[in-house]
């Protein structure tokens, strides 16, 4: 009887199915791509729907932030606190660089949506950092 | 673009709750439940804090 129980325990495993793991250089490349183009990391891993939803969320938030006259921060060592805003904005990846290049995100403090717009721009960058970390976990087989 | 405060916070809550739900949960049903919970929490807390601050002289 004991033997039967042991046999059952060995065949019916409660462990989750083994997760696919991608090697570290490829994972880092995927994460870099995901940072540059929001949602791309999940698309490269094969999570199409999730990737497209993430891309839509980050890009819509970024565009709305710019539309509400939010401010994009650039690297300014004279104002150390602005460095935090810069890091948050940088999370958006390529959209940030394009907007900076086009002279957008100057930030009109008199505009009604200035505060909301600036917050939108910060948060979409921070969300993209979280999305990249999620892609890293998936690529490393830490989550399904 | 001039969005009202309520519309701006609703869009914000919608996008953030969508991303949070997809990141933290794996099953679609769980994702939906968690997303709705986070969204409603955002809106409810915004209302609560708004009413708490209403009597304050600003």
N, CA and C atoms of all chains as a GROMACS GRO file, in nm:
protein
  606
    1UNK      N    1   0.083  -0.122   0.000
    1UNK     CA    2   0.000   0.000   0.000
    1UNK      C    3   0.087   0.127   0.000
    2UNK      N    4   0.190   0.123   0.086
    2UNK     CA    5   0.279   0.238   0.093
    2UNK      C    6   0.349   0.261  -0.040
    3UNK      N    7   0.384   0.147  -0.100
    3UNK     CA    8   0.451   0.157  -0.230
    3UNK      C    9   0.361   0.224  -0.333
    4UNK      N   10   0.231   0.190  -0.328
    4UNK     CA   11   0.134   0.247  -0.422
    4UNK      C   12   0.123   0.398  -0.401
    5UNK      N   13   0.116   0.438  -0.274
    5UNK     CA   14   0.108   0.580  -0.244
    5UNK      C   15   0.230   0.657  -0.294
    6UNK      N   16   0.346   0.596  -0.270
    6UNK     CA   17   0.470   0.661  -0.316
    6UNK      C   18   0.470   0.676  -0.468
    7UNK      N   19   0.421   0.568  -0.534
    7UNK     CA   20   0.416   0.572  -0.681
    7UNK      C   21   0.323   0.684  -0.728
    8UNK      N   22   0.207   0.697  -0.660
    8UNK     CA   23   0.112   0.801  -0.698
    8UNK      C   24   0.171   0.940  -0.677
    9UNK      N   25   0.240   0.958  -0.562
    9UNK     CA   26   0.299   1.088  -0.533
    9UNK      C   27   0.405   1.126  -0.636
   10UNK      N   28   0.479   1.023  -0.680
   10UNK     CA   29   0.585   1.054  -0.777
   10UNK      C   30   0.528   1.084  -0.915
   11UNK      N   31   0.413   1.025  -0.951
   11UNK     CA   32   0.358   1.050  -1.084
   11UNK      C   33   0.271   1.174  -1.088
   12UNK      N   34   0.193   1.200  -0.981
   12UNK     CA   35   0.108   1.318  -0.978
   12UNK      C   36   0.183   1.428  -0.905
   13UNK      N   37   0.257   1.506  -0.980
   13UNK     CA   38   0.338   1.611  -0.919
   13UNK      C   39   0.256   1.738  -0.902
   14UNK      N   40   0.275   1.804  -0.789
   14UNK     CA   41   0.205   1.932  -0.766
   14UNK      C   42   0.288   2.050  -0.817
   15UNK      N   43   0.410   2.024  -0.865
   15UNK     CA   44   0.496   2.131  -0.916
   15UNK      C   45   0.438   2.185  -1.047
   16UNK      N   46   0.448   2.316  -1.071
   16UNK     CA   47   0.400   2.370  -1.199
   16UNK      C   48   0.486   2.320  -1.313
   17UNK      N   49   0.429   2.322  -1.433
   17UNK     CA   50   0.504   2.278  -1.551
   17UNK      C   51   0.629   2.365  -1.567
   18UNK      N   52   0.734   2.306  -1.617
   18UNK     CA   53   0.862   2.378  -1.629
   18UNK      C   54   0.847   2.496  -1.727
   19UNK      N   55   0.896   2.611  -1.684
   19UNK     CA   56   0.880   2.731  -1.766
   19UNK      C   57   0.998   2.745  -1.861
   20UNK      N   58   0.968   2.795  -1.978
   20UNK     CA   59   1.072   2.812  -2.079
   20UNK      C   60   1.164   2.928  -2.038
   21UNK      N   61   1.293   2.904  -2.051
   21UNK     CA   62   1.389   3.006  -2.010
   21UNK      C   63   1.476   3.047  -2.128
   22UNK      N   64   1.492   3.178  -2.143
   22UNK     CA   65   1.574   3.232  -2.252
   22UNK      C   66   1.709   3.274  -2.192
   23UNK      N   67   1.817   3.255  -2.267
   23UNK     CA   68   1.948   3.288  -2.210
   23UNK      C   69   1.962   3.438  -2.181
   24UNK      N   70   2.056   3.470  -2.092
   24UNK     CA   71   2.064   3.606  -2.037
   24UNK      C   72   2.091   3.714  -2.142
   25UNK      N   73   2.189   3.694  -2.234
   25UNK     CA   74   2.210   3.800  -2.334
   25UNK      C   75   2.085   3.829  -2.418
   26UNK      N   76   2.014   3.722  -2.456
   26UNK     CA   77   1.891   3.742  -2.535
   26UNK      C   78   1.784   3.811  -2.450
   27UNK      N   79   1.777   3.775  -2.322
   27UNK     CA   80   1.680   3.838  -2.232
   27UNK      C   81   1.708   3.988  -2.220
   28UNK      N   82   1.837   4.022  -2.204
   28UNK     CA   83   1.872   4.164  -2.191
   28UNK      C   84   1.841   4.240  -2.320
   29UNK      N   85   1.866   4.176  -2.433
   29UNK     CA   86   1.835   4.239  -2.563
   29UNK      C   87   1.684   4.262  -2.575
   30UNK      N   88   1.606   4.163  -2.533
   30UNK     CA   89   1.459   4.175  -2.537
   30UNK      C   90   1.414   4.290  -2.446
   31UNK      N   91   1.475   4.298  -2.328
   31UNK     CA   92   1.437   4.405  -2.233
   31UNK      C   93   1.473   4.543  -2.290
   32UNK      N   94   1.589   4.552  -2.354
   32UNK     CA   95   1.630   4.679  -2.414
   32UNK      C   96   1.530   4.720  -2.523
   33UNK      N   97   1.492   4.622  -2.605
   33UNK     CA   98   1.394   4.650  -2.711
   33UNK      C   99   1.261   4.694  -2.651
   34UNK      N  100   1.224   4.629  -2.540
   34UNK     CA  101   1.098   4.663  -2.474
   34UNK      C  102   1.100   4.800  -2.411
   35UNK      N  103   1.218   4.840  -2.364
   35UNK     CA  104   1.229   4.976  -2.308
   35UNK      C  105   1.217   5.080  -2.420
   36UNK      N  106   1.286   5.050  -2.531
   36UNK     CA  107   1.288   5.145  -2.643
   36UNK      C  108   1.149   5.159  -2.706
   37UNK      N  109   1.085   5.046  -2.733
   37UNK     CA  110   0.951   5.047  -2.792
   37UNK      C  111   0.858   4.974  -2.695
   38UNK      N  112   0.775   5.049  -2.622
   38UNK     CA  113   0.690   4.988  -2.519
   38UNK      C  114   0.608   4.869  -2.574
   39UNK      N  115   0.612   4.760  -2.499
   39UNK     CA  116   0.534   4.641  -2.536
   39UNK      C  117   0.609   4.543  -2.625
   40UNK      N  118   0.718   4.588  -2.687
   40UNK     CA  119   0.790   4.503  -2.783
   40UNK      C  120   0.850   4.379  -2.715
   41UNK      N  121   0.893   4.395  -2.590
   41UNK     CA  122   0.955   4.280  -2.522
   41UNK      C  123   0.857   4.163  -2.510
   42UNK      N  124   0.732   4.192  -2.476
   42UNK     CA  125   0.632   4.085  -2.465
   42UNK      C  126   0.600   4.026  -2.602
   43UNK      N  127   0.599   4.110  -2.704
   43UNK     CA  128   0.572   4.061  -2.839
   43UNK      C  129   0.684   3.967  -2.882
   44UNK      N  130   0.809   4.004  -2.851
   44UNK     CA  131   0.923   3.919  -2.889
   44UNK      C  132   0.921   3.785  -2.815
   45UNK      N  133   0.868   3.784  -2.694
   45UNK     CA  134   0.860   3.660  -2.617
   45UNK      C  135   0.744   3.571  -2.668
   46UNK      N  136   0.652   3.635  -2.741
   46UNK     CA  137   0.539   3.558  -2.793
   46UNK      C  138   0.408   3.590  -2.724
   47UNK      N  139   0.410   3.691  -2.636
   47UNK     CA  140   0.285   3.734  -2.569
   47UNK      C  141   0.228   3.851  -2.647
   48UNK      N  142   0.171   3.821  -2.762
   48UNK     CA  143   0.124   3.926  -2.854
   48UNK      C  144   0.020   4.018  -2.791
   49UNK      N  145  -0.083   3.957  -2.738
   49UNK     CA  146  -0.196   4.038  -2.689
   49UNK      C  147  -0.151   4.127  -2.574
   50UNK      N  148  -0.079   4.065  -2.480
   50UNK     CA  149  -0.030   4.142  -2.365
   50UNK      C  150   0.061   4.257  -2.413
   51UNK      N  151   0.149   4.228  -2.507
   51UNK     CA  152   0.240   4.329  -2.559
   51UNK      C  153   0.167   4.445  -2.625
   52UNK      N  154   0.065   4.411  -2.704
   52UNK     CA  155  -0.010   4.517  -2.773
   52UNK      C  156  -0.088   4.603  -2.673
   53UNK      N  157  -0.143   4.539  -2.570
   53UNK     CA  158  -0.216   4.617  -2.468
   53UNK      C  159  -0.120   4.710  -2.394
   54UNK      N  160  -0.002   4.657  -2.359
   54UNK     CA  161   0.098   4.741  -2.290
   54UNK      C  162   0.140   4.858  -2.378
   55UNK      N  163   0.165   4.828  -2.506
   55UNK     CA  164   0.207   4.934  -2.600
   55UNK      C  165   0.100   5.042  -2.606
   56UNK      N  166  -0.025   4.999  -2.620
   56UNK     CA  167  -0.136   5.096  -2.629
   56UNK      C  168  -0.143   5.180  -2.502
   57UNK      N  169  -0.133   5.115  -2.386
   57UNK     CA  170  -0.143   5.188  -2.259
   57UNK      C  171  -0.035   5.295  -2.247
   58UNK      N  172   0.090   5.255  -2.272
   58UNK     CA  173   0.202   5.350  -2.253
   58UNK      C  174   0.194   5.462  -2.356
   59UNK      N  175   0.168   5.427  -2.482
   59UNK     CA  176   0.169   5.530  -2.586
   59UNK      C  177   0.050   5.626  -2.571
   60UNK      N  178  -0.067   5.571  -2.540
   60UNK     CA  179  -0.185   5.659  -2.519
   60UNK      C  180  -0.158   5.754  -2.403
   61UNK      N  181  -0.101   5.701  -2.296
   61UNK     CA  182  -0.074   5.785  -2.179
   61UNK      C  183   0.029   5.894  -2.214
   62UNK      N  184   0.130   5.857  -2.292
   62UNK     CA  185   0.233   5.953  -2.331
   62UNK      C  186   0.172   6.065  -2.417
   63UNK      N  187   0.092   6.024  -2.516
   63UNK     CA  188   0.031   6.123  -2.606
   63UNK      C  189  -0.065   6.215  -2.529
   64UNK      N  190  -0.144   6.156  -2.440
   64UNK     CA  191  -0.235   6.238  -2.359
   64UNK      C  192  -0.156   6.335  -2.270
   65UNK      N  193  -0.046   6.288  -2.216
   65UNK     CA  194   0.039   6.375  -2.133
   65UNK      C  195   0.091   6.494  -2.211
   66UNK      N  196   0.135   6.468  -2.332
   66UNK     CA  197   0.182   6.578  -2.417
   66UNK      C  198   0.066   6.669  -2.456
   67UNK      N  199  -0.049   6.608  -2.484
   67UNK     CA  200  -0.168   6.685  -2.523
   67UNK      C  201  -0.216   6.777  -2.413
   68UNK      N  202  -0.193   6.738  -2.289
   68UNK     CA  203  -0.235   6.821  -2.176
   68UNK      C  204  -0.125   6.920  -2.135
   69UNK      N  205  -0.029   6.939  -2.223
   69UNK     CA  206   0.081   7.035  -2.201
   69UNK      C  207   0.169   6.997  -2.082
   70UNK      N  208   0.188   6.866  -2.064
   70UNK     CA  209   0.279   6.820  -1.959
   70UNK      C  210   0.424   6.850  -1.993
   71UNK      N  211   0.509   6.842  -1.893
   71UNK     CA  212   0.650   6.876  -1.913
   71UNK      C  213   0.735   6.749  -1.920
   72UNK      N  214   0.824   6.746  -2.018
   72UNK     CA  215   0.924   6.639  -2.026
   72UNK      C  216   1.055   6.693  -1.970
   73UNK      N  217   1.112   6.620  -1.877
   73UNK     CA  218   1.236   6.666  -1.814
   73UNK      C  219   1.356   6.613  -1.891
   74UNK      N  220   1.458   6.696  -1.901
   74UNK     CA  221   1.584   6.646  -1.959
   74UNK      C  222   1.691   6.647  -1.850
   75UNK      N  223   1.808   6.598  -1.886
   75UNK     CA  224   1.916   6.585  -1.788
   75UNK      C  225   1.964   6.723  -1.745
   76UNK      N  226   1.942   6.755  -1.619
   76UNK     CA  227   1.981   6.886  -1.568
   76UNK      C  228   2.047   6.865  -1.432
   77UNK      N  229   2.181   6.869  -1.431
   77UNK     CA  230   2.254   6.839  -1.307
   77UNK      C  231   2.244   6.952  -1.204
   78UNK      N  232   2.204   7.072  -1.251
   78UNK     CA  233   2.194   7.184  -1.158
   78UNK      C  234   2.073   7.169  -1.066
   79UNK      N  235   1.974   7.094  -1.110
   79UNK     CA  236   1.853   7.070  -1.030
   79UNK      C  237   1.842   6.921  -1.002
   80UNK      N  238   1.904   6.875  -0.891
   80UNK     CA  239   1.909   6.729  -0.866
   80UNK      C  240   1.773   6.661  -0.859
   81UNK      N  241   1.671   6.732  -0.806
   81UNK     CA  242   1.539   6.669  -0.794
   81UNK      C  243   1.476   6.643  -0.931
   82UNK      N  244   1.513   6.726  -1.029
   82UNK     CA  245   1.458   6.707  -1.163
   82UNK      C  246   1.511   6.579  -1.228
   83UNK      N  247   1.620   6.527  -1.169
   83UNK     CA  248   1.677   6.402  -1.220
   83UNK      C  249   1.576   6.288  -1.207
   84UNK      N  250   1.496   6.292  -1.099
   84UNK     CA  251   1.394   6.188  -1.080
   84UNK      C  252   1.289   6.195  -1.190
   85UNK      N  253   1.249   6.317  -1.224
   85UNK     CA  254   1.154   6.335  -1.333
   85UNK      C  255   1.211   6.288  -1.465
   86UNK      N  256   1.340   6.316  -1.483
   86UNK     CA  257   1.408   6.274  -1.606
   86UNK      C  258   1.410   6.121  -1.617
   87UNK      N  259   1.443   6.054  -1.506
   87UNK     CA  260   1.448   5.907  -1.508
   87UNK      C  261   1.309   5.850  -1.538
   88UNK      N  262   1.207   5.909  -1.476
   88UNK     CA  263   1.070   5.862  -1.501
   88UNK      C  264   1.032   5.882  -1.647
   89UNK      N  265   1.064   5.999  -1.701
   89UNK     CA  266   1.033   6.027  -1.842
   89UNK      C  267   1.110   5.935  -1.937
   90UNK      N  268   1.233   5.906  -1.900
   90UNK     CA  269   1.320   5.824  -1.984
   90UNK      C  270   1.263   5.682  -2.001
   91UNK      N  271   1.183   5.639  -1.905
   91UNK     CA  272   1.123   5.506  -1.912
   91UNK      C  273   1.037   5.485  -2.035
   92UNK      N  274   0.984   5.592  -2.091
   92UNK     CA  275   0.896   5.579  -2.208
   92UNK      C  276   0.974   5.534  -2.332
   93UNK      N  277   1.107   5.549  -2.329
   93UNK     CA  278   1.190   5.501  -2.439
   93UNK      C  279   1.188   5.591  -2.561
   94UNK      N  280   1.168   5.531  -2.678
   94UNK     CA  281   1.175   5.605  -2.805
   94UNK      C  282   1.076   5.723  -2.812
   95UNK      N  283   0.952   5.707  -2.767
   95UNK     CA  284   0.860   5.822  -2.770
   95UNK      C  285   0.918   5.945  -2.699
   96UNK      N  286   0.992   5.923  -2.590
   96UNK     CA  287   1.053   6.036  -2.519
   96UNK      C  288   1.152   6.109  -2.608
   97UNK      N  289   1.240   6.030  -2.673
   97UNK     CA  290   1.344   6.093  -2.757
   97UNK      C  291   1.281   6.164  -2.878
   98UNK      N  292   1.178   6.103  -2.936
   98UNK     CA  293   1.111   6.166  -3.050
   98UNK      C  294   1.046   6.298  -3.007
   99UNK      N  295   0.976   6.295  -2.893
   99UNK     CA  296   0.909   6.416  -2.845
   99UNK      C  297   1.011   6.526  -2.812
  100UNK      N  298   1.121   6.486  -2.751
  100UNK     CA  299   1.226   6.584  -2.719
  100UNK      C  300   1.282   6.646  -2.846
  101UNK      N  301   1.305   6.559  -2.945
  101UNK     CA  302   1.361   6.603  -3.073
  101UNK      C  303   1.266   6.700  -3.144
  102UNK      N  304   1.136   6.674  -3.129
  102UNK     CA  305   1.036   6.758  -3.196
  102UNK      C  306   1.004   6.884  -3.117
  103UNK      N  307   1.068   6.898  -3.002
  103UNK     CA  308   1.046   7.018  -2.921
  103UNK      C  309   0.914   7.016  -2.845
  104UNK      N  310   0.858   6.896  -2.827
  104UNK     CA  311   0.732   6.885  -2.751
  104UNK      C  312   0.765   6.868  -2.602
  105UNK      N  313   0.664   6.877  -2.520
  105UNK     CA  314   0.684   6.856  -2.377
  105UNK      C  315   0.755   6.970  -2.309
  106UNK      N  316   0.733   7.090  -2.361
  106UNK     CA  317   0.794   7.209  -2.297
  106UNK      C  318   0.727   7.235  -2.163
  107UNK      N  319   0.596   7.211  -2.158
  107UNK     CA  320   0.524   7.228  -2.032
  107UNK      C  321   0.476   7.369  -2.012
  108UNK      N  322   0.345   7.390  -2.033
  108UNK     CA  323   0.287   7.523  -2.011
  108UNK      C  324   0.223   7.524  -1.874
  109UNK      N  325   0.290   7.592  -1.779
  109UNK     CA  326   0.242   7.588  -1.640
  109UNK      C  327   0.107   7.655  -1.623
  110UNK      N  328   0.071   7.741  -1.717
  110UNK     CA  329  -0.059   7.808  -1.706
  110UNK      C  330  -0.173   7.722  -1.760
  111UNK      N  331  -0.138   7.613  -1.830
  111UNK     CA  332  -0.242   7.527  -1.888
  111UNK      C  333  -0.315   7.451  -1.778
  112UNK      N  334  -0.444   7.429  -1.802
  112UNK     CA  335  -0.528   7.361  -1.701
  112UNK      C  336  -0.476   7.219  -1.672
  113UNK      N  337  -0.430   7.151  -1.776
  113UNK     CA  338  -0.390   7.010  -1.759
  113UNK      C  339  -0.243   6.989  -1.732
  114UNK      N  340  -0.169   7.096  -1.700
  114UNK     CA  341  -0.023   7.086  -1.685
  114UNK      C  342   0.018   6.979  -1.583
  115UNK      N  343  -0.043   6.984  -1.464
  115UNK     CA  344  -0.006   6.888  -1.359
  115UNK      C  345  -0.041   6.744  -1.398
  116UNK      N  346  -0.162   6.730  -1.451
  116UNK     CA  347  -0.204   6.596  -1.494
  116UNK      C  348  -0.114   6.546  -1.607
  117UNK      N  349  -0.086   6.634  -1.702
  117UNK     CA  350  -0.004   6.596  -1.816
  117UNK      C  351   0.135   6.552  -1.774
  118UNK      N  352   0.196   6.629  -1.683
  118UNK     CA  353   0.329   6.594  -1.634
  118UNK      C  354   0.325   6.460  -1.561
  119UNK      N  355   0.221   6.439  -1.481
  119UNK     CA  356   0.206   6.312  -1.409
  119UNK      C  357   0.187   6.196  -1.507
  120UNK      N  358   0.107   6.217  -1.609
  120UNK     CA  359   0.088   6.114  -1.712
  120UNK      C  360   0.223   6.077  -1.773
  121UNK      N  361   0.304   6.178  -1.803
  121UNK     CA  362   0.434   6.151  -1.868
  121UNK      C  363   0.528   6.075  -1.775
  122UNK      N  364   0.525   6.110  -1.647
  122UNK     CA  365   0.608   6.036  -1.550
  122UNK      C  366   0.561   5.891  -1.540
  123UNK      N  367   0.430   5.877  -1.519
  123UNK     CA  368   0.376   5.743  -1.489
  123UNK      C  369   0.387   5.649  -1.609
  124UNK      N  370   0.371   5.700  -1.730
  124UNK     CA  371   0.382   5.608  -1.845
  124UNK      C  372   0.525   5.555  -1.855
  125UNK      N  373   0.624   5.637  -1.820
  125UNK     CA  374   0.763   5.589  -1.819
  125UNK      C  375   0.786   5.486  -1.711
  126UNK      N  376   0.731   5.512  -1.592
  126UNK     CA  377   0.748   5.418  -1.481
  126UNK      C  378   0.676   5.286  -1.509
  127UNK      N  379   0.558   5.295  -1.572
  127UNK     CA  380   0.486   5.172  -1.609
  127UNK      C  381   0.568   5.091  -1.709
  128UNK      N  382   0.634   5.161  -1.800
  128UNK     CA  383   0.716   5.087  -1.898
  128UNK      C  384   0.832   5.015  -1.831
  129UNK      N  385   0.889   5.075  -1.725
  129UNK     CA  386   0.993   5.004  -1.649
  129UNK      C  387   0.936   4.876  -1.589
  130UNK      N  388   0.815   4.885  -1.532
  130UNK     CA  389   0.751   4.766  -1.474
  130UNK      C  390   0.724   4.660  -1.581
  131UNK      N  391   0.682   4.707  -1.698
  131UNK     CA  392   0.652   4.615  -1.809
  131UNK      C  393   0.779   4.542  -1.852
  132UNK      N  394   0.890   4.615  -1.858
  132UNK     CA  395   1.017   4.552  -1.896
  132UNK      C  396   1.059   4.449  -1.790
  133UNK      N  397   1.040   4.483  -1.662
  133UNK     CA  398   1.074   4.387  -1.555
  133UNK      C  399   0.987   4.262  -1.565
  134UNK      N  400   0.860   4.280  -1.600
  134UNK     CA  401   0.771   4.166  -1.618
  134UNK      C  402   0.821   4.077  -1.733
  135UNK      N  403   0.864   4.141  -1.842
  135UNK     CA  404   0.917   4.065  -1.956
  135UNK      C  405   1.044   3.990  -1.915
  136UNK      N  406   1.126   4.055  -1.832
  136UNK     CA  407   1.249   3.990  -1.782
  136UNK      C  408   1.214   3.863  -1.705
  137UNK      N  409   1.116   3.873  -1.615
  137UNK     CA  410   1.075   3.756  -1.536
  137UNK      C  411   1.023   3.644  -1.624
  138UNK      N  412   0.944   3.680  -1.723
  138UNK     CA  413   0.888   3.578  -1.813
  138UNK      C  414   1.001   3.511  -1.891
  139UNK      N  415   1.093   3.593  -1.943
  139UNK     CA  416   1.204   3.539  -2.023
  139UNK      C  417   1.295   3.449  -1.940
  140UNK      N  418   1.306   3.479  -1.811
  140UNK     CA  419   1.390   3.398  -1.724
  140UNK      C  420   1.317   3.278  -1.664
  141UNK      N  421   1.192   3.260  -1.705
  141UNK     CA  422   1.116   3.145  -1.659
  141UNK      C  423   1.069   3.156  -1.516
  142UNK      N  424   1.063   3.278  -1.464
  142UNK     CA  425   1.020   3.297  -1.325
  142UNK      C  426   0.868   3.306  -1.312
  143UNK      N  427   0.802   3.336  -1.421
  143UNK     CA  428   0.654   3.341  -1.418
  143UNK      C  429   0.600   3.295  -1.553
  144UNK      N  430   0.478   3.243  -1.553
  144UNK     CA  431   0.422   3.191  -1.679
  144UNK      C  432   0.384   3.302  -1.776
  145UNK      N  433  -0.546   7.038  -2.521
  145UNK     CA  434  -0.646   6.940  -2.477
  145UNK      C  435  -0.684   6.969  -2.332
  146UNK      N  436  -0.812   6.997  -2.311
  146UNK     CA  437  -0.858   7.025  -2.176
  146UNK      C  438  -0.953   6.917  -2.126
  147UNK      N  439  -0.899   6.826  -2.047
  147UNK     CA  440  -0.982   6.723  -1.986
  147UNK      C  441  -1.020   6.769  -1.847
  148UNK      N  442  -1.142   6.735  -1.805
  148UNK     CA  443  -1.180   6.770  -1.668
  148UNK      C  444  -1.098   6.683  -1.571
  149UNK      N  445  -1.093   6.724  -1.446
  149UNK     CA  446  -1.017   6.648  -1.346
  149UNK      C  447  -1.067   6.505  -1.337
  150UNK      N  448  -1.200   6.489  -1.339
  150UNK     CA  449  -1.257   6.356  -1.323
  150UNK      C  450  -1.222   6.266  -1.442
  151UNK      N  451  -1.233   6.320  -1.562
  151UNK     CA  452  -1.201   6.240  -1.682
  151UNK      C  453  -1.052   6.204  -1.681
  152UNK      N  454  -0.968   6.302  -1.645
  152UNK     CA  455  -0.823   6.276  -1.642
  152UNK      C  456  -0.790   6.166  -1.541
  153UNK      N  457  -0.851   6.173  -1.423
  153UNK     CA  458  -0.819   6.070  -1.322
  153UNK      C  459  -0.879   5.935  -1.359
  154UNK      N  460  -0.992   5.936  -1.429
  154UNK     CA  461  -1.053   5.809  -1.472
  154UNK      C  462  -0.967   5.741  -1.579
  155UNK      N  463  -0.919   5.818  -1.674
  155UNK     CA  464  -0.831   5.759  -1.778
  155UNK      C  465  -0.703   5.708  -1.713
  156UNK      N  466  -0.648   5.788  -1.622
  156UNK     CA  467  -0.526   5.748  -1.550
  156UNK      C  468  -0.549   5.615  -1.478
  157UNK      N  469  -0.660   5.607  -1.402
  157UNK     CA  470  -0.691   5.486  -1.326
  157UNK      C  471  -0.711   5.366  -1.418
  158UNK      N  472  -0.776   5.389  -1.530
  158UNK     CA  473  -0.804   5.281  -1.625
  158UNK      C  474  -0.674   5.222  -1.680
  159UNK      N  475  -0.584   5.310  -1.723
  159UNK     CA  476  -0.458   5.262  -1.783
  159UNK      C  477  -0.371   5.194  -1.678
  160UNK      N  478  -0.356   5.257  -1.563
  160UNK     CA  479  -0.269   5.199  -1.459
  160UNK      C  480  -0.325   5.066  -1.408
  161UNK      N  481  -0.456   5.058  -1.389
  161UNK     CA  482  -0.514   4.933  -1.340
  161UNK      C  483  -0.502   4.822  -1.444
  162UNK      N  484  -0.511   4.857  -1.572
  162UNK     CA  485  -0.494   4.756  -1.678
  162UNK      C  486  -0.353   4.698  -1.672
  163UNK      N  487  -0.253   4.785  -1.663
  163UNK     CA  488  -0.114   4.738  -1.661
  163UNK      C  489  -0.088   4.657  -1.533
  164UNK      N  490  -0.134   4.708  -1.419
  164UNK     CA  491  -0.114   4.635  -1.293
  164UNK      C  492  -0.177   4.496  -1.299
  165UNK      N  493  -0.298   4.489  -1.352
  165UNK     CA  494  -0.369   4.360  -1.357
  165UNK      C  495  -0.294   4.261  -1.446
  166UNK      N  496  -0.245   4.308  -1.560
  166UNK     CA  497  -0.176   4.217  -1.652
  166UNK      C  498  -0.039   4.174  -1.597
  167UNK      N  499   0.022   4.261  -1.518
  167UNK     CA  500   0.155   4.228  -1.465
  167UNK      C  501   0.145   4.132  -1.345
  168UNK      N  502   0.047   4.158  -1.259
  168UNK     CA  503   0.046   4.084  -1.133
  168UNK      C  504  -0.031   3.952  -1.138
  169UNK      N  505  -0.126   3.938  -1.228
  169UNK     CA  506  -0.207   3.815  -1.235
  169UNK      C  507  -0.186   3.744  -1.368
  170UNK      N  508  -0.205   3.613  -1.365
  170UNK     CA  509  -0.180   3.534  -1.487
  170UNK      C  510  -0.308   3.487  -1.557
  171UNK      N  511  -0.409   3.453  -1.478
  171UNK     CA  512  -0.533   3.403  -1.538
  171UNK      C  513  -0.622   3.521  -1.579
  172UNK      N  514  -0.686   3.513  -1.698
  172UNK     CA  515  -0.771   3.624  -1.745
  172UNK      C  516  -0.880   3.666  -1.646
  173UNK      N  517  -0.940   3.566  -1.580
  173UNK     CA  518  -1.046   3.598  -1.485
  173UNK      C  519  -0.991   3.677  -1.365
  174UNK      N  520  -0.875   3.632  -1.316
  174UNK     CA  521  -0.810   3.701  -1.204
  174UNK      C  522  -0.769   3.842  -1.246
  175UNK      N  523  -0.716   3.852  -1.368
  175UNK     CA  524  -0.673   3.983  -1.419
  175UNK      C  525  -0.790   4.080  -1.422
  176UNK      N  526  -0.904   4.032  -1.471
  176UNK     CA  527  -1.022   4.118  -1.482
  176UNK      C  528  -1.067   4.166  -1.343
  177UNK      N  529  -1.077   4.069  -1.251
  177UNK     CA  530  -1.121   4.103  -1.115
  177UNK      C  531  -1.026   4.203  -1.049
  178UNK      N  532  -0.897   4.176  -1.059
  178UNK     CA  533  -0.799   4.263  -0.995
  178UNK      C  534  -0.799   4.402  -1.061
  179UNK      N  535  -0.810   4.403  -1.194
  179UNK     CA  536  -0.814   4.530  -1.267
  179UNK      C  537  -0.931   4.615  -1.225
  180UNK      N  538  -1.048   4.554  -1.214
  180UNK     CA  539  -1.168   4.627  -1.172
  180UNK      C  540  -1.150   4.678  -1.028
  181UNK      N  541  -1.093   4.592  -0.942
  181UNK     CA  542  -1.071   4.632  -0.802
  181UNK      C  543  -0.977   4.753  -0.794
  182UNK      N  544  -0.867   4.748  -0.868
  182UNK     CA  545  -0.770   4.860  -0.863
  182UNK      C  546  -0.833   4.987  -0.920
  183UNK      N  547  -0.906   4.972  -1.030
  183UNK     CA  548  -0.970   5.088  -1.092
  183UNK      C  549  -1.068   5.154  -0.996
  184UNK      N  550  -1.156   5.072  -0.938
  184UNK     CA  551  -1.256   5.128  -0.846
  184UNK      C  552  -1.188   5.187  -0.723
  185UNK      N  553  -1.080   5.124  -0.678
  185UNK     CA  554  -1.007   5.178  -0.562
  185UNK      C  555  -0.950   5.316  -0.593
  186UNK      N  556  -0.891   5.330  -0.711
  186UNK     CA  557  -0.835   5.460  -0.752
  186UNK      C  558  -0.944   5.568  -0.747
  187UNK      N  559  -1.058   5.536  -0.810
  187UNK     CA  560  -1.165   5.636  -0.821
  187UNK      C  561  -1.224   5.666  -0.682
  188UNK      N  562  -1.244   5.560  -0.603
  188UNK     CA  563  -1.303   5.580  -0.470
  188UNK      C  564  -1.211   5.662  -0.381
  189UNK      N  565  -1.081   5.632  -0.384
  189UNK     CA  566  -0.985   5.708  -0.301
  189UNK      C  567  -0.979   5.854  -0.347
  190UNK      N  568  -0.984   5.875  -0.479
  190UNK     CA  569  -0.981   6.013  -0.531
  190UNK      C  570  -1.103   6.091  -0.480
  191UNK      N  571  -1.221   6.026  -0.484
  191UNK     CA  572  -1.342   6.091  -0.432
  191UNK      C  573  -1.329   6.120  -0.283
  192UNK      N  574  -1.282   6.020  -0.208
  192UNK     CA  575  -1.272   6.034  -0.063
  192UNK      C  576  -1.175   6.147  -0.027
  193UNK      N  577  -1.058   6.148  -0.090
  193UNK     CA  578  -0.959   6.253  -0.060
  193UNK      C  579  -1.012   6.389  -0.104
  194UNK      N  580  -1.083   6.392  -0.216
  194UNK     CA  581  -1.142   6.518  -0.265
  194UNK      C  582  -1.239   6.576  -0.165
  195UNK      N  583  -1.328   6.492  -0.111
  195UNK     CA  584  -1.425   6.540  -0.012
  195UNK      C  585  -1.358   6.576   0.120
  196UNK      N  586  -1.252   6.503   0.157
  196UNK     CA  587  -1.180   6.536   0.280
  196UNK      C  588  -1.115   6.674   0.270
  197UNK      N  589  -1.068   6.706   0.151
  197UNK     CA  590  -0.999   6.835   0.134
  197UNK      C  591  -1.096   6.950   0.108
  198UNK      N  592  -1.222   6.917   0.081
  198UNK     CA  593  -1.320   7.019   0.042
  198UNK      C  594  -1.332   7.134   0.143
  199UNK      N  595  -1.340   7.103   0.274
  199UNK     CA  596  -1.356   7.215   0.369
  199UNK      C  597  -1.228   7.295   0.393
  200UNK      N  598  -1.113   7.241   0.349
  200UNK     CA  599  -0.987   7.311   0.377
  200UNK      C  600  -0.977   7.438   0.294
  201UNK      N  601  -0.935   7.547   0.360
  201UNK     CA  602  -0.917   7.672   0.283
  201UNK      C  603  -0.787   7.667   0.201
  202UNK      N  604  -0.800   7.665   0.070
  202UNK     CA  605  -0.680   7.659  -0.016
  202UNK      C  606  -0.672   7.784  -0.104
   0.00000   0.00000   0.00000
